[in-house]
Amino acid sequence: MLVELLPEPEVMGLLALMLLHESRRLARTSVSGELIVLDEQDRSLWDAEMIAEGCALVERALTTRRFGPYCLQAAIAAVHAEALTAGETDWPQIVGLYDVLLRAMPSPVIELNRAAALAKRDGPLAGLTLIEGILQRGELLDYHLAHSARAEFCRQLGRVDQARAAYERALELTQQVPERRFIEGRLKALE
């Protein structure tokens, strides 16, 4: 209703972002409540109608050339949603969108998300380097996702002790049960 009353690019972007995130809700957790990472989600469970509506709103908002952070975040979600498989995700485009988003809205959380995208494009060492820079600046030290991402990149690089320490720190900072179980599972897999 708000888009109809106020068809501004950021309003369209926010609605698109909400639709695109909601479109993946059923695939985010297993029947038993376990978290499923984006790369492992069953994309047949994604809501194609919501994706189509969200992507159309993103395109409409971006064509105005007056877009802001919501539009850019929605554009990132749209790139994920349009990939038929995880392997077909356009990581260079996502990194580019994060570059623009960082200029529009500098934030260590956006830097963290960009690091994850960069790792997909350029490898885990590229992502790890960025995350370690964020942590060395004293930012996101108490943010479990920063430590969890660091752990994942260390694991991929075969740095098991560093991965274990980072997962343990992430576990200390995590309150939600599904996230705790996910991290505990990653720790067990290191053994």
C-alpha positions in Angstrom: 0.0 0.0 0.0 2.8 2.4 0.8 4.4 1.8 -2.6 1.1 2.8 -4.2 0.8 5.9 -2.0 4.5 6.9 -2.2 6.1 5.3 -5.2 9.6 6.4 -4.2 12.7 4.3 -5.1 13.6 3.5 -1.5 10.1 2.5 -0.7 10.1 0.2 -3.6 13.5 -1.1 -2.6 12.4 -1.8 1.0 9.4 -3.7 -0.3 11.5 -5.6 -2.7 14.0 -6.5 0.0 11.2 -7.8 2.3 9.7 -9.9 -0.5 13.1 -11.3 -1.6 14.0 -12.3 1.9 10.6 -13.7 2.7 10.7 -15.7 -0.6 13.5 -17.9 0.9 11.9 -18.4 4.4 10.8 -22.0 3.9 14.3 -23.1 2.7 16.3 -21.5 5.6 15.6 -24.2 8.2 15.1 -27.9 8.1 11.9 -29.6 9.4 13.8 -30.1 12.7 14.7 -26.4 12.9 18.3 -26.6 11.8 19.8 -23.7 9.9 20.5 -24.2 6.2 23.1 -21.9 4.7 22.2 -20.2 1.4 24.4 -22.4 -0.7 22.7 -25.5 0.6 19.1 -24.4 0.4 16.6 -26.2 -1.7 15.8 -23.5 -4.2 12.6 -25.2 -5.3 11.2 -24.1 -1.9 11.8 -20.5 -2.8 8.6 -18.6 -3.6 8.9 -17.7 -7.4 6.0 -15.2 -7.3 7.6 -13.2 -4.5 11.0 -13.3 -6.3 9.4 -12.1 -9.5 7.6 -9.3 -7.7 10.7 -8.3 -5.7 13.0 -8.3 -8.8 10.5 -6.2 -10.8 10.4 -3.7 -8.0 14.2 -3.6 -7.9 14.4 -3.0 -11.6 11.8 -0.3 -11.4 13.6 1.4 -8.5 17.0 1.2 -10.1 15.8 2.8 -13.3 15.0 6.0 -11.5 18.7 6.4 -10.7 17.7 7.9 -7.3 18.2 4.7 -5.3 19.7 4.3 -1.9 20.6 1.6 0.6 17.3 -0.3 0.5 17.4 -0.5 -3.3 21.0 -1.7 -3.2 20.4 -4.4 -0.6 17.4 -5.5 -2.6 19.5 -5.7 -5.7 22.0 -7.9 -3.9 19.1 -10.2 -2.7 17.8 -10.2 -6.3 21.1 -11.4 -7.7 20.9 -14.3 -5.2 17.3 -15.0 -6.0 17.8 -15.1 -9.8 20.6 -17.7 -9.6 19.1 -21.1 -10.4 21.8 -22.8 -8.4 24.3 -21.6 -5.8 27.1 -22.1 -8.3 25.5 -19.8 -10.8 25.4 -16.8 -8.4 27.0 -13.7 -10.0 29.5 -13.0 -7.2 31.3 -10.2 -9.2 28.0 -8.3 -9.5 27.3 -8.8 -5.8 30.8 -7.5 -4.8 30.2 -4.5 -7.0 26.8 -3.8 -5.4 28.4 -4.1 -2.0 31.1 -1.6 -3.1 28.3 0.9 -4.0 26.4 0.2 -0.8 29.5 0.8 1.3 29.9 4.2 -0.3 26.3 5.0 0.3 26.2 3.6 3.9 29.6 2.8 5.4 29.2 0.1 8.0 31.4 -2.7 9.4 28.4 -5.2 9.0 28.2 -4.3 5.3 32.0 -4.7 5.1 31.6 -8.2 6.6 28.9 -9.1 4.1 31.2 -7.8 1.3 34.0 -9.9 2.7 31.8 -13.0 2.4 30.9 -12.1 -1.2 34.6 -11.4 -2.0 35.5 -14.8 -0.6 33.1 -16.4 -3.0 34.6 -14.5 -5.9 38.3 -14.5 -5.0 38.7 -17.3 -2.4 38.7 -17.6 1.4 41.9 -15.8 2.0 40.5 -12.6 0.4 37.5 -12.7 2.7 39.6 -13.6 5.8 41.9 -10.7 5.2 39.0 -8.3 5.2 37.4 -9.8 8.3 40.7 -9.7 10.2 41.1 -6.0 9.2 37.6 -5.3 10.6 38.3 -7.1 13.9 41.8 -5.5 14.2 40.1 -2.1 14.1 38.1 -3.2 17.1 34.8 -3.4 15.2 32.4 -6.3 15.4 34.4 -8.0 18.2 31.2 -8.9 19.9 29.3 -9.9 16.7 29.0 -13.7 16.4 28.7 -13.6 12.6 32.1 -12.0 12.2 33.7 -14.7 14.2 31.6 -17.4 12.5 32.7 -16.1 9.0 36.3 -15.9 10.1 36.1 -19.5 11.3 34.6 -20.7 8.1 37.4 -19.1 6.0 40.0 -20.5 8.3 38.4 -23.9 8.0 38.5 -23.6 4.2 42.2 -22.7 4.4 43.0 -25.7 6.6 43.7 -23.5 9.6 41.9 -25.8 12.0 43.1 -24.3 15.3 42.2 -20.8 14.2 38.8 -22.0 12.9 38.1 -23.8 16.2 39.0 -20.7 18.3 36.8 -18.5 16.0 33.9 -20.9 16.2 34.2 -21.0 20.0 34.1 -17.2 20.2 31.1 -17.2 17.9 29.4 -19.7 20.1 30.1 -17.6 23.2 28.4 -14.6 21.5 25.4 -16.5 20.1 22.1 -16.6 22.0 19.7 -18.2 19.5 19.4 -22.0 19.8 19.4 -22.8 16.0 22.5 -20.7 15.5 24.2 -22.3 18.5 23.4 -25.8 17.1 24.8 -24.8 13.7 28.1 -23.6 15.2 28.3 -26.6 17.5 27.9 -28.8 14.4 30.7 -26.9 12.6 33.0 -27.4 15.7 32.3 -31.1 15.7 33.1 -31.3 12.0 36.6 -30.0 12.8 37.4 -33.0 15.0 
